[in-house]
Every structure is written in C-alpha cells, then in structure tokens.
Amino acid sequence: MNSKALRYRLFGTYLAIMAVLLGAFAGVTYWLFARSLYWDLDQQLTAMARIAALSLGKQKHPQIDLNDDIWDDLEIRGVTLEWFDANGKPLATQGRRRSSLPPQVSDSVQQIGQLRQLTIAVRSPDIQRAGQLQGYVRVSKSLRTVDELLEKWRWRLSLGLLTELGFGGLGGYWLTRQTVQPIEQSLMRVKWFTANASHELRSPLTVIKSNIGLILNHPERIHAADKKRIAAIAWAADQMTNLIEDLLFLARSDQTQQIPHSAKAPLDLEPTLKSLVESFEPQAQAKEILLTSDLTSGLYVLGDIAHINRLFSNLIGNAIQYTPKGGRIWVTARTQGTQIQVDVRDTGIGIATEDRDRIFDPFWQADEARSYHSSGYGLGLAIAKTITTQHSGKIYVNSELGQGTTFTVVLPLSFSVMS
C-alpha cells in the first residue's frame, strides 16, 4: 500500500470512528430527552386525572374550577378531560373533545395515535360506601407539542453532529498528514535507496556478463571441470539482472499513478497475446504442459507496449512455473461491454484462501515448497498489479489449494483505436 492510500485509509477510519461515537452520543441524548418529555407529560396527566377525580360525585354534572391555574387553556394546550359514570356513560367534558369511545381503565398512561391518555376508576371515599365505583375520569393530551420539541431537538442534534464531523474531519485530516508524513519520508528513502542501489549494481553485473560472454565464446579455452561453474555464474548473473530490473521498475512506479497519455500507444492484444503464447510454448512443452489460447478479435487498448507484454509474460510464466508436469494452461481474451477481460487459467498447485490477499505483495511466496522450486523472487505478481493499475485496469485471482488458479485482468477497451 502506498503512502497516499495509507493516508486516506487512516483518515477514513478516523472519520468513521468519530461518526459512530458522535452518532451514538446523539442517539442516547435524543432518547434521554424524549424519555424526559414523555415522563413529564405522564406526570401531568396523572396529576390532572387525580384532581379531576375529586369532582366526580360532588354533583350530577361535575365541573372543574376554571379559576384554578391547572385548568387554564385546556383546549389550547391540547388537553381533554372526560367524566363517566359507573356504566361508562359520558357525564361531562372539558377541553377539546377527542373520542366517544367508552373508558378503558389502565394502570399506566397509554399512547393511542397522537394522543397520550390515562383513564382511572374513581371509587367512593365514604366509609359507608367504601370501594363503591362512582365512575371514570379520562385525561388525554395531544403529542403535537412533544413532537415539535423532538423535531427541533433532532435538527439541533443533526446540525451539531455535522458541525462536529466537519471540524473533527479537518483536524483528523491534519493529524493524519502529520502521522503519515514520517512514513512517506521513510518510503521515499527506501525507494531512493532501492533505485540507486539497483542502478549501481547494474555496472558490475554488466562487466560480469560481458566477461562470461567472452569466455563462453572460446569454449576450447575452458577446462572441462570449469564449464558447469561458469554456466552457474552466467545463470546467477542473469537472475540478478532480472531482479535488479524488477526492483528498479517497482521503485520507480507508483501504483496509483496513471501512465501519461503521451506514453501510450494503440495496441491490439490479440496478436500480442498470441505471440506471447507461442514464445512460452517451448517452456510448457519441456514440462509436458498443454498451453492453449482462445482469443477474440477487436481487443484494442491504449497502453505501454513493453509494460503490457511484461504483464502477461509474468502471468503466463507464473502459470507454467506452478503447474506440475502434465497440466494445462488456458489463455483466453474477450470483450465485456466497454472492457477487455483476459484470463490465464492453470491446473497448478493453487493458492490457499488465507494467502490470496497477499499474493500481490512484493517478495511474497505462498510457502517454502513453492519458494524451493521457484526461480523467481516473488516480484512478478507485484509488477503485474502495478502495470494493470497504471493502465486503469484491475486484476483478480480465483484459486483453491490443489485446484488450480485463474488470474483475470480487466482493461478498458479503447474505442478511439477501433475507429
């Protein structure tokens, strides 16, 4: 992962955690505020019901004392008081009439639609008629005021949440930059060292390869016992040269950076892939591997020809390397809407599920057995991913251990080349 991607991931994680915490705080605050409003409302209803119950039985048609402050503006406040006799027949109403439904006694306040409602049974306080049912009192109140308060509270919490996220995001972005800056500097130093070290190693390797070439041009001067040693030196020099070229490529590349349009050229993948398959056939035949291709026409892309060749060379070479004797490899390419899909499928040793996310990391190889039989250094797939990303494409892997592997490269189809 490059430094820019790391910065965005850290910032995104920070922002997500902050949003969750602020959201949880806002949710709990809203819940406590709503609970407090409903509790206050229920206490008011209970007090009104008890006071209104005192007037029941005093007269045939009970009325309340409108001079008492508690009964001021009942209708304006959305409150309704209703008295019923013992049979549930309405006796009187104060405030806005709500319903003609008979009273239903409940031990607690109930919510019916947009009404908060409490109904209590009134029994005689006289000793002679103790416990005798005198009637019912029902008190109701509209939730309009509560809803308006909750709506205002929601707006305030939302505005506060967005404001906190905004300021927190700015602070988090600054903090993330300060945190990642040393990492970026360290990565730049590593890239600088890798590029310079690789460049400096080129010269002695060139000298070694040149001298070995001169020696091999005169086999009659080589002692028989030294031929294998010289061949081993030549092979090792070639391997070191390939490794240095790969390191230089990765050191100079940035996976999030696109290749400039001026550096791209029209390219038909069909003959390119066909030529690559033909060039790898001797290696496949040496391992008794059947290498076949199925390529459609019209596979036009804009890209760096050398990089595209390197991309698919790495994938095909990787398939040959990890496919056992007698296996098969298929290279297929076709258009999918506005994209080109190239699959390199093999019947090789496969990749374990837990290893799939790491196969594109530089220098990573699946296991010791793989490394032992491998002539590479674990850079091929890292380079393949880099080249794919630079060409605005994506690379995927589908594999099961012991069941083979399929690498899929998706590149944008170039209609300008086709026209």
C-alpha positions in Angstrom: 0.0 0.0 0.0 1.4 3.4 -1.0 1.5 6.4 1.4 -1.4 8.2 -0.2 -3.7 5.1 0.1 -2.5 4.7 3.7 -3.3 8.3 4.5 -6.8 8.0 3.0 -7.4 4.7 4.9 -6.3 6.2 8.2 -8.4 9.3 7.6 -11.4 7.2 6.6 -11.1 5.0 9.7 -10.7 8.1 12.0 -13.8 9.7 10.4 -15.8 6.5 10.7 -15.0 6.0 14.3 -15.7 9.7 15.1 -19.1 9.5 13.2 -20.1 6.3 15.1 -19.2 7.8 18.5 -20.9 11.1 17.8 -23.9 9.3 16.3 -24.1 7.1 19.4 -23.9 10.2 21.7 -26.6 12.0 19.7 -28.8 8.9 19.8 -28.5 8.5 23.5 -29.0 12.2 24.1 -32.2 12.2 21.9 -33.5 9.1 23.7 -33.0 10.6 27.2 -34.6 13.9 26.1 -37.6 12.2 24.6 -37.9 10.0 27.7 -37.8 13.1 29.9 -40.5 14.8 27.9 -42.8 11.8 28.0 -42.2 11.3 31.7 -43.1 14.9 32.4 -46.2 14.6 30.2 -47.3 11.4 32.0 -46.8 13.1 35.4 -49.1 16.0 34.2 -51.8 13.6 33.1 -51.6 11.6 36.3 -51.9 14.8 38.4 -54.8 16.1 36.3 -56.7 12.8 36.5 -56.4 12.7 40.3 -57.6 16.3 40.7 -60.4 15.8 38.2 -61.5 12.6 40.1 -62.2 14.7 43.2 -65.1 16.5 41.4 -66.8 13.2 40.4 -69.7 12.5 42.7 -70.0 16.1 44.0 -72.7 16.9 41.6 -74.7 15.3 38.9 -72.8 17.0 36.1 -69.3 17.5 37.5 -67.4 20.6 36.5 -63.9 21.9 37.4 -62.9 25.2 38.8 -61.7 27.1 35.8 -60.1 29.7 38.2 -57.6 27.1 39.2 -54.3 27.7 37.2 -54.0 24.0 36.4 -57.1 24.1 34.2 -56.2 27.3 32.3 -56.5 27.0 28.5 -57.1 23.2 28.4 -58.1 23.3 24.7 -55.1 25.5 23.7 -52.8 23.1 25.5 -54.4 20.2 23.7 -55.8 18.6 26.9 -59.2 16.9 27.2 -60.9 15.9 30.5 -63.8 13.5 30.4 -66.0 12.2 33.2 -68.0 9.0 33.0 -70.5 7.3 35.4 -70.1 3.8 36.7 -71.7 2.4 33.5 -69.3 4.3 31.2 -71.8 6.9 30.1 -70.3 10.3 29.4 -71.1 12.9 32.0 -69.0 16.0 31.1 -66.1 17.1 29.0 -63.6 19.9 29.4 -61.2 20.9 26.6 -61.3 19.6 23.1 -63.5 16.5 22.6 -61.4 13.6 21.4 -63.5 10.5 21.3 -66.8 8.9 22.2 -65.2 5.6 23.0 -66.1 4.1 26.4 -63.4 4.4 29.1 -60.9 1.6 29.4 -59.1 1.6 32.8 -55.3 1.2 32.7 -52.7 1.2 35.3 -50.4 3.4 33.2 -50.5 6.1 30.6 -51.2 4.7 27.1 -50.5 6.2 23.7 -53.3 6.0 21.1 -52.3 7.5 17.8 -51.2 11.1 18.5 -52.7 11.1 22.0 -51.3 10.3 25.4 -54.1 9.0 27.5 -54.8 7.9 31.1 -58.1 6.5 32.4 -58.7 5.9 36.1 -61.5 4.5 38.1 -63.0 6.7 40.9 -64.3 5.0 44.0 -66.3 6.5 46.9 -64.2 7.7 49.8 -67.2 7.4 52.2 -66.8 4.8 54.9 -70.3 3.5 54.3 -69.8 3.1 50.6 -66.0 2.4 50.7 -64.8 1.0 47.4 -68.0 1.6 45.5 -67.4 2.5 41.9 -68.5 6.1 41.2 -67.3 6.4 37.6 -64.2 7.1 35.5 -62.0 10.0 34.6 -60.1 10.1 31.3 -57.5 12.7 30.6 -55.9 13.0 27.1 -53.3 15.3 25.7 -52.1 15.8 22.1 -48.5 14.9 21.3 -48.1 17.9 19.0 -46.1 19.9 21.4 -43.8 17.0 22.2 -43.4 16.2 18.6 -42.4 19.8 17.8 -39.9 19.8 20.6 -38.4 16.5 19.4 -38.3 17.8 15.8 -36.4 20.9 16.9 -34.1 18.7 19.0 -33.4 16.4 16.0 -32.5 19.4 13.9 -30.1 20.7 16.6 -28.5 17.3 17.1 -28.1 16.8 13.3 -26.6 20.3 12.9 -24.3 19.8 15.8 -23.3 16.3 14.5 -22.5 17.7 11.1 -20.6 20.6 12.6 -18.6 18.3 14.9 -17.8 16.0 12.0 -16.7 18.9 9.8 -14.3 20.3 12.4 -13.3 16.9 13.5 -12.7 15.9 9.9 -10.4 18.9 9.3 -8.5 18.1 12.5 -8.3 14.5 11.6 -7.0 15.2 8.1 -4.3 17.4 9.6 -3.4 14.8 12.2 -3.4 12.0 9.6 -1.0 14.0 7.4 1.3 14.6 10.4 1.2 10.9 11.2 1.8 9.6 7.7 4.5 12.2 6.8 7.3 10.3 8.6 6.1 7.1 6.9 6.1 8.8 3.5 9.6 10.1 4.1 10.8 6.6 5.1 9.2 5.1 2.0 10.8 7.7 -0.2 14.2 6.9 1.3 13.6 3.2 0.8 12.6 3.8 -2.9 15.6 6.1 -3.4 18.0 3.6 -1.9 16.5 0.7 -3.9 16.6 2.6 -7.1 20.2 3.8 -6.6 21.5 0.5 -5.3 19.9 -1.3 -8.2 21.4 1.2 -10.6 24.8 0.8 -9.1 24.6 -3.0 -9.3 24.0 -2.8 -13.0 27.6 -1.9 -13.8 29.4 -4.8 -12.1 26.8 -7.2 -13.4 27.3 -5.9 -16.9 31.1 -6.5 -16.5 30.5 -10.0 -15.2 28.1 -10.9 -18.0 30.5 -9.4 -20.6 33.4 -11.4 -19.4 31.4 -14.6 -19.1 30.3 -14.0 -22.7 33.9 -13.6 -23.8 34.8 -16.8 -22.0 31.9 -18.8 -23.5 32.8 -17.6 -27.0 36.1 -19.6 -26.7 34.9 -22.9 -25.2 38.2 -24.6 -26.3 40.0 -22.5 -23.6 37.6 -23.6 -20.8 38.7 -26.5 -18.7 36.0 -29.3 -18.6 35.7 -29.1 -14.8 35.0 -25.3 -15.0 32.2 -25.4 -17.6 29.4 -26.1 -15.0 30.8 -23.4 -12.7 30.9 -20.8 -15.5 27.4 -21.8 -16.6 26.2 -21.3 -13.0 27.8 -17.9 -12.8 26.1 -16.9 -16.1 22.8 -18.1 -14.8 23.2 -16.3 -11.5 24.2 -13.1 -13.3 21.0 -13.3 -15.5 18.9 -13.9 -12.4 20.5 -10.9 -10.6 20.0 -8.7 -13.7 16.3 -9.7 -13.8 15.9 -9.0 -10.1 17.5 -5.6 -10.4 15.3 -4.7 -13.3 12.2 -5.7 -11.3 13.4 -3.7 -8.3 14.0 -0.6 -10.4 10.6 -0.9 -12.0 8.8 -1.1 -8.6 11.0 1.6 -7.1 10.2 4.0 -10.0 6.5 3.1 -10.1 3.6 4.4 -8.1 0.6 2.1 -8.2 -1.9 4.9 -8.0 -0.2 6.8 -10.8 -1.6 6.5 -14.3 0.7 6.3 -17.4 0.6 9.6 -19.2 -1.5 9.6 -22.4 1.5 10.6 -24.4 3.4 7.5 -23.3 0.6 5.2 -24.5 0.3 3.7 -28.0 -2.5 1.9 -29.8 -2.3 -1.9 -29.2 -4.2 -4.9 -30.4 -4.0 -7.5 -27.7 -4.9 -10.4 -29.9 -1.6 -10.7 -31.8 0.3 -9.6 -28.7 -1.1 -12.5 -26.6 -0.8 -14.9 -29.5 2.9 -14.1 -29.8 3.4 -14.5 -26.1 1.7 -17.9 -26.0 3.9 -19.1 -28.9 7.1 -17.8 -27.1 6.2 -19.8 -24.0 5.3 -23.0 -25.8 8.9 -24.4 -25.5 8.9 -23.9 -21.7 5.4 -25.5 -21.5 6.4 -28.5 -23.7 9.5 -29.0 -21.6 7.2 -29.7 -18.6 4.7 -31.6 -20.8 2.1 -28.8 -20.1 -0.6 -28.2 -22.7 -0.7 -24.4 -23.4 -3.7 -23.2 -25.4 -5.3 -19.9 -26.2 -8.7 -18.7 -27.2 -8.6 -15.0 -28.4 -11.3 -12.9 -30.0 -10.6 -10.0 -32.3 -11.1 -6.3 -31.6 -9.1 -6.3 -28.3 -7.8 -2.8 -28.6 -6.2 -0.8 -25.7 -4.1 2.3 -25.3 -1.0 1.4 -23.3 2.7 1.0 -23.0 3.5 -2.0 -25.2 6.5 -3.1 -23.2 4.6 -3.0 -20.0 1.6 -4.9 -21.4 4.0 -7.6 -22.7 5.6 -7.7 -19.3 2.2 -8.0 -17.5 1.0 -11.1 -19.4 4.5 -12.6 -19.6 4.6 -12.6 -15.8 1.2 -14.2 -15.6 1.9 -16.9 -18.2 5.3 -17.6 -16.8 3.8 -17.8 -13.3 1.3 -20.3 -14.5 4.0 -22.5 -16.1 6.1 -22.3 -13.1 3.4 -23.5 -10.7 1.7 -26.1 -12.9 3.0 -29.6 -12.5 4.0 -32.0 -15.3 1.1 -33.0 -17.5 -1.1 -30.0 -16.5 -2.9 -27.5 -18.7 -2.9 -23.7 -19.1 -5.6 -21.7 -20.9 -5.2 -18.1 -22.1 -8.5 -16.5 -23.1 -9.4 -12.9 -24.0 -12.7 -11.4 -24.9 -14.6 -8.1 -24.8 -17.1 -7.4 -22.0 -19.0 -4.3 -22.8 -16.6 -1.4 -22.6 -13.8 -3.6 -21.1 -11.4 -6.4 -22.2 -11.1 -9.4 -20.0 -8.0 -11.7 -20.2 -7.9 -14.9 -18.2 -4.9 -17.0 -17.5 -6.1 -20.3 -16.0 -4.0 -23.3 -14.9 -4.3 -26.6 -13.2 -1.5 -25.9 -10.9 -1.0 -26.2 -7.2 -3.4 -23.3 -6.4 -3.4 -20.8 -3.6 -4.8 -21.1 -0.1 -7.7 -18.9 0.8 -5.8 -17.1 3.6 -3.0 -16.3 1.1 -5.0 -14.6 -1.6 -4.8 -11.1 -0.2 -1.0 -11.3 0.0 0.0 -12.7 -3.4 0.4 -9.2 -4.9 2.8 -8.1 -2.2 6.5 -7.9 -3.3 8.7 -10.8 -2.4 5.8 -12.9 -1.1 5.5 -16.5 -2.0 2.9 -19.0 -0.8 5.1 -21.5 1.1 8.5 -23.0 1.4 7.9 -25.7 -1.1 6.9 -23.1 -3.6 10.0 -21.0 -2.9 12.2 -24.0 -3.2 11.1 -24.8 -6.7 10.8 -21.2 -7.8 13.4 -19.5 -9.8 11.8 -16.1 -9.1 11.8 -13.7 -6.2 8.2 -13.0 -5.7 8.1 -9.8 -7.7 6.2 -11.0 -10.8 2.7 -10.6 -9.5 3.5 -7.3 -7.7 4.7 -5.9 -11.1 1.6 -7.3 -12.8 -0.7 -5.5 -10.4 1.3 -2.3 -10.8 1.1 -2.4 -14.6 -2.6 -3.2 -14.5 -3.3 -0.3 -12.2 -1.2 2.1 -14.3 -3.4 1.2 -17.3 -6.7 2.0 -15.3 -7.4 -1.7 -15.0 -7.9 -4.3 -12.3 -6.5 -7.8 -11.6 -8.3 -10.5 -9.7 -7.4 -14.0 -8.6 -9.6 -17.0 -8.1 -8.0 -20.1 -6.7 -8.3 -23.1 -4.5 -5.4 -25.0 -3.0 -4.7 -28.0 -5.2 -7.4 -27.0 -7.8 -5.5 -24.5 -10.0 -5.6 -20.7 -10.3 -7.2 -18.2 -12.6 -5.8 -14.7 -12.9 -8.2 -12.2 -14.5 -7.0 -8.9 -15.9 -9.7 -6.3 -16.9 -8.6 -3.3 -19.0 -10.6 -0.5 -20.6 -11.5 -1.1 -24.2 -10.2 1.7 -26.5 -12.9 2.8 -29.0 -10.7 5.5 -30.4 -8.2 2.9 -31.6 -11.1 0.8 -33.1 -12.4 3.8 -35.1 
